[in-house]
Amino acid sequence: MVRIGPMASPKFLLNRRELMVGLGAAALGSARSPIVMAQGRPALALQLKTGDISLRPGGPETQVWSIAGPDFRLKRGEVIEIGVGNELPVPAVLNWRGIDGAAAAEPLTGRPPIAPGGRDTFQIAPRHAGTYLYDANLLGDGQSRPSRACALIVRENENVAVDRDEVFLIEDWRLRPDGTAIAPGLDTKDATPLYTINGRTSLDVSVRANQRLRTRFINASQRAVIAVKLENTDVRVMALDGQPAEPFQARNGALVLAPGGRADAFVDATGPAGSAAAILLHDGREPRPIGRLVISSEPPIRAALLPPAAPLPSNGLPPQLDLKNAQRFEVPLGGLQADWTAPARFATNDPLAFRAGRTVVLALTNPGAIATVFHLHGHHFRLLDRLDDGWKPFWLDTLAVEPGQTQRIAFLAEYPGRWLIESVATDWAAPRLVRWYNVA
């Protein structure tokens, strides 16, 4: 529950190592238009274009690249036709995070980059309910402007006992003294790091007493591992990276997310009218306020809090994995490995080859000097225990690996097709790298 009181509260102190430990333990300004129908199914029109975002209070807006289109929510299994127009001066491709088994929408292996002035059309039918992310950042390193990201929400077909469903999309930026923003993959020099939440530098969300919120926190940062803390708040984690988890209380109300990571949490609001709970963000350097949950003057939504929530409905991922007969592969992360390449130079040769229907175990080793983020397309995975004798009680598609560390993950190679793997170090200037795997 949100125990909302004075803003002076216990300190929120974390360093980079504590952010990584937290990961292991827990593991928009453009015009909006309605979704239309095409051949009896929803159709979504998106435009990649230049837009503005307010990053300096009281100052002029900053030009960035963005995805113009409607906010939309799908039902699990619903087919949607997506049309994308590219008004940018460079090729671009949409990158979907968490959409398992959608080979036709897979960037680079399924959808080639869209040329400037070009268009692309394809369909997706999300197999799983959950919180997902899409952006045009895969080819964004070293460009003239950074790009914004968007949330994709896929609703459960079953009822979920919440009063409100709120998305908190967090992005990071590097702002030069002249007010221009630096794209990732470039030296930041004298640029100032800052964060936005839902496109704002600060966000207040009004809630009624005894109201239950489903909060969907998305780390759409380019490179930063972050912790998001709801001050003086009981936060019950219900899903990670779009997949239902065995519910648990977030330690000290903090959610630790790698770039691209998502967490769904239930929060029950209590407190007198006008009181507020701060939303704090920590990136391993310092905590900073980015928003508040504010109790409104309206009457309580009900006389008492709702009972503890049941787990979210299962998406049908396998309850067991056959580790004994698994295919096993060593996957070193980082730019010194010949198997990795920049997305702009991607070619479909030398894939990892997995057999359909078999369990796959990947040993992810980070030989670098800083944490590196691994993202698996096409499938979700389990984070294995140290002795490979079990796994954590949640599914992930994104994992940050500490320097010098090896993490083992396992998944069922369920969906035939060609799928990307991404790797990027947690430094703004670090290059984003890709390779791919084939399931047949």
N, C-alpha and C positions, 0 to 999 in steps of 0.2 A: 504494500500500500504506500501511497505517497504521504509521508508524515511531514507536512509543510509547516515550516516555522521560520525563525529569523534567518537571514542570509548568512550570518556568521556561523560557520559550521566546521566540522573537522577538515583538516587539510587533505587535498587530493594530490599526493606526491607519488610519482612514478618515474622510473628511468627506462631507458630502452630495453634493458634486460628484463625488467619487471613486465613490460608490455609483452615481450615474447613469452615469458612464463605464463602470463595470463592467457595467451593464445593456446598454449599447450593444455592448460587446465580446462579451459572453456571451449578449449578450442574456439519561376522559371521565366522568363521574360518575354517569350514570343507569343504571338497570337495563337489562340486555340480554336480548333474547329471540331465539330462532332464526328464520330465514327459513322461512316455510311455503310450500306450493304452492297455487296457485289456477288451476283449469282447466288443469292440466298444466304451468304455468310458475311460476317463483319469484315469491313475493309478499312485499313488504316493508311492514310497518306502522310508521309514524312518528308521533310525537306532539310537537307544539310545546308546551312547558310550562316552568314555572319550575323551576330546579334550583340547585344550589350548586356552587361551585368554591373551592378553597383558594388564596387569593392572598397570605395573610400567614402565614408560618411561625409556628406556635404560637398563632395567633389564630383567631377564629371564621371560618367560611366565609362567602363573599359570594354573595348571590343574583344570578343572571343568568337569561336565557332560553336554553333549549337544545332540541336535537332528540333525543328519546328513541327509540331503536331499535337494531337489531343492527348490529355491524360486519359489513360484507358485501363480497364480491368477486364480480364477474361475469366471464364469458368474453365475449370480443368477439363481438358479434352476438346475444347471449342476450337474450331479451325478459323484462322483469321488470315486474310490476304493482305500483305504489306507491300506498299509501293514506296520507293525511296528515290527522290530526286536530289542530285548533287549540284548545288549552286556554289560550291567552294572552288577555288582556283587550283586545287590539287586532287588527285584520286583519293577515294575514301571508301571504307567498307564498314558496315555495322558489325559490332562485336557483341554477341549475346552471352551473358554469364548465367549459367545455371540451367539452361534449357536442354535437358537430356534428350538424346535420341533424335534430334532434328537435323539430320545430315544435310538437307537441302538448304538450310539457313546458315550453315557453318562458314565463318569467314575464311577466305583464301582457298580452302579445300572444296567448299560447296558453292560459295559466291565469290566471284572475282571482284577486285576493286572497281568502283564506278568512276568512270572518267568525268572530268569537269563538264558540266552540262548534260551528263548522261542520266539514265534512269534504270532501276531494277525492280522487278516484281517477283515475289515468292510467297509461299504459305508456311505458317507454323501452326502446330496444334500441341500446345504444352501438355505433356503427359502428367505433370505433377502440379499440384497447387503449391503456392509459395511466393516468396519475395525474390525478384530477379532484377537484373540490371542490363542496360544496353548503352553503348556509346560508339563514337567514331574515332577512338583513341588508338586503335591498333597500329595505324600508319602515321600517328601524330608526332613521333619524335622529331625534334629539330624543325618543326614547321614554324610559320610566322606567328601563329596564335595557338593557344591551348583550346581544347574542346570541352564542352559540357556533357554531362551524362543524364540518363533518364531511368526512372524506375518502371518495371513491368510487374504488375500484381496479377497473380492467377488465383482466383477464389476457390475455396473448397466447395464441392457440391453439397456437403453437409453443413448444418448450422453450427456456428461457433459462437459461444456465449460471451460476446463483448458488446459494449455500447457504441464504441467509436473505433475507427481503424485509421491510424495516422502514419504517414510515411515521413521519415526524417532522412533526407539524402544529403550527405556531407561530402563536400569537394574541397580540395586544396589548390592554392594558387601561389605563384611567385610574382610579386608586383615590383616593377622597377620604380625608381624615384619619379620618372616622368609619367607614371600612371599606366604604362603598357604592361601586359602580362606575358610571361615567358612560357613557351611550350616546354614540356618535359624533354629530357635528353640533351638540354643545353646547360651550360654553366650559369648558375644563378648569380654569381658575383655579388653585387650590392642589393639584390632583390630581397624584398620582405616576404616571409611566409605568412599566409593567412588562410582562413577557412570560411566557408559559407555553409549554411544549412537551409535547404530548399531555396537556394539562390539568394539568400540574405546573409548579412554578417551577424544578425541576431534575430531570433524568432521567439515570440510569445504565443503559447497555445492555451486557450481558455478551456477549462474543464469544470464539470459540476461535481460537487461532493458526492462520494460513493459511486462515481462513474468508473467503469472498467474500460481502459484503453488497450487496444492492441497496437503497440508501437513497433514499427518496422524501420530499424536503423540500418542504413546502407553506407558503407565506406566507399564512396566513389572517388577517393583520392587517387592521384596518379602513382604515388610511391610510398605514402606514409602509413605505417601501422599506428592505429589510434586506440585509445580507450575513451568511451563515452560514459559518463557517470551522471545518474539522476540523483541529486543530493537528497539525503535523508529519505530515501525511497527503497521500498522492497520491490525488486525487479525479478519477475519469474520468467526465465528463458524458456520459450516454447519451440523454437525452431532455429536452426543455423544453416546458412547458405541455401535457404529455401526448403529445407527438409525438416519435418517434425523431429524433435528430439525428446528424450525422456526429460520431462520438466525439472528444472533445478533453479535455485536462487542464485542470481548473479552476486558474486562476492563484493560486498560494499556497494552494491548497486551499479557496478561498472561492467560494461561490455567491451571486450577487446576484439578488434576487427582488423584483419589484414586488408590491403587494398583490394577492392572487389568483394569483400566479405559482407555478409548480411546477418542480422539477428532479429528475430521476432520475439518480443517480450510483452507480457501482460503486466499492467500497472493499475492498481486501484487507488483512487484519489480520495483523500480525507483531509480535513482542515477547515479553518474558518474562511469566510469569504475575503478575498483580497490577498491571502497568503500565497506564497510562491515557492516552488522547488526549482533550483537552478539546474540547467543542463550544462555540464562541464565537459570539455574535450582536452585530452592530454595526448601529446605526440612524442612523449619521451623527453621533451625539453622543459615544458612548463604547462600548467593547466590554464585554460582560458574559458570564460563563459561564452556560450553560443546561443543560449535560449533559456526559456523558463516554462514550466507548467504552472498556470495561475488558476486558483479556485475562483470561479465567478460568483456573483451575488445572487444568481438564481437559486431556487430551493434545491436541496439534495435530490438526485435523480431517483433515489429509493431510501427507505428508512435505515437500511443496514447494507454492509458490503455483501457482494456475491460470495458464495462458497468457493473454495479453491477450485481452479479450473482443471478439467480432465485434459489429458494429452490431445493434441491436434490429431485429426483423422490421418491414418497412414496413407502414404503415397504408393504403397505396394513394393518398396524396395526389399530385397531379400533379407529375411531375418537372420540367415546364417551364410557364411562364406567358407568355402572349402580351401583352407590355407595349406593343408597337407599336399594337395595335388595342384597347387597354384603354379602358374608360369611366373618366373621371377626375373627381374631386370634391375640392373644398377643404372641410375640416372643421375650423374653429376650435374649440378646446376652451375650456371655462370658462363661468362663470356669467353673463357679460355677453352671451352669444349668445342670440338669441330662439328658436333651434331647440331648445334644451335646456330641460328642465323637471324638477321634483322628481318622483320615482316616484309619490308619492301623488296627483299631479295629471296623471298620464300620460293622454294621449288619442291615439287612432289617427288622427291627421291629419298632413299635411305630412311624409311619409316621404321618405327617399332611395330612389330607384327604380333597381334594377339588373336587367339582363337576364340570365336564366338561361343558363349556358354561356359567359358573357363574363368576361374578366378585369376586375377593378375595382382601380383605384389611388386610394388616399385620401391626401391631403396633410394631415397632422395638425399644426396650428400651435398653440402654447401662448403666448397673449398675456399670461398672468398672471405674477405675481412669484415663484411657487414651482412646483416640478415638479408635473405633472398626470398622472394615470394614465388610460389609455384601455383599455377592455375591449370586444372584439368578440364578440358571441354568434353562434352558428350556424355559423361558419366559422373556420378558422385562416388566418393570413396570413404572408407573407414580409416581413421588414424589408429594404427596398431600399437599395442603395448610393447614395451621394450623387448620382451622375449618372444614376440609373435604368438603369444598364447591367448590372445583376445584383443578386443578393440574398445575404443571409447564409445559411449552410448549416444552418438550423434553421427550424422553424415556431413561431409564437407565437399566443396569443389575448389577451395583455395586454402593454402597453408603457407605460413612464413617459417622458414628454417633458419635457425641461428648459425653464425659462422662456425665452421668446424664440426657441425652437428650432422647426424644422419637420422632422418625420420622415415619410417616405413608405412606405406599406405596400401590398402587392398580394395579392389572393387570387382564386381562381376562384369565381364566384357559382354554386355547384353545387347548392344545396338551395333549392327554392322554399319560400316562406313569409315570415312576418313576424318580424323578429329585432331584439332590443334592441342598443343601443350604450350603454355606461356611461362616465362621466367623473367624476373626483373629484380635487381637489387634495390634496397630501400634508400636510394639516394636519387635526388631529382635529376641529376645529370646522367644516371646510369641508363644504358640502352635497354629497351624491351626486346626480348629474344623469343623465338618460337622454334618448335620442331613439331612433328606430328606422329600419330599412330594410326594403324589400320586394324580394324576388326573384321575378320572374315571367317 
